[in-house]
Amino acid sequence: MTLLDKDGVSLTVDDAVATVTLTNPAKRNAQSPALWRALAEAGSLLPGSVRVVVLRAEGVSFSAGLDRQAFTPEGFDGEPSFPEMARRPDAELDGIIAAYQDAFTWWRRNDIVSIAAVQGHAIGAGFQLALACDLRVCAEDAQFAMRETSLGLVPDLTGTHPLVGLVGYARALEICATGRSVRAEEAERTGLANLVVPAAELDGAVQDLAAALLAAPRDAVVETKALLRGAADRTYDEQRAAERAAQARRIRDLAGVAE
């Protein structure tokens, strides 16, 4: 069932699995504010039955990053250009960027597990979109790069937090400050990629992972994801308490005495 098809984004749902596809291979799935709004809308349209969301892209590249039209004086039609944004008051400029970030935030909701299927280039905003997902399965030709600093900018689409969490501060700084490419083998070795497979096997590997995630009861996965996501912000004893509370809910639910 297709729920959305606009501005380079489609959303289809098949039972408990939703698939979000970037559909502009001619431009290597370059990103724009319109695409970001479509991604945010896709998140809002997910039926409650969905447990796994797969993010994939048509063509040879996952996403080449921000469309270079953004760097022209006129920018995108109907959107504030960079010079126009620079003249906006602080609160207004902050609100514009926050709206762009909405496309990248919903993928880590506790009620779903998101998987990015990455082939070819994932550059800048493309890298950050892959980082927005819980898990990443990569083709052997996948290459990640954070090129924002070379343009005088910073990664501002929620990618810095998960990147540091995955590879550590020192490697994240090196990747972002140099803008170098991270190839699939390094991505898997450093924890950036969960799995690397030949390009021809990418879709099948993602389907197998989705099936494995669906095999466990939904509520147990939701509680476990919430525990793991919050672990970094809790002390050891706070995490122990969170585990006890979550397990108590599961025991009562399984026993049929949940409140």
Buried (B, 14 or more C-beta within 10 A) or exposed (E): EEBBEBBBBBBBBEEBBBBBBBBBBEBBBBBBBBBBBBBBBBBEEBEEEBBBBBBBBBBBBBBBBBBEBBEEEEBBEEBBBEEBBEEEEEEEBEEBEEEBBBBBBBBBBBBBBBBBBBBBBBBBBBBBBBBBBBBBBBBBBBBBBBBBEEBEEEBBBBBBEBBBEBBEEEBBBEBBEEBBBBBBEBBBEBEBBBBBBEBEBBBEBBBBBBEEBBEEEBBEBBBBBBBEEEEEEBEEEEBEEBBEEBEEBBEEBEEEEEE
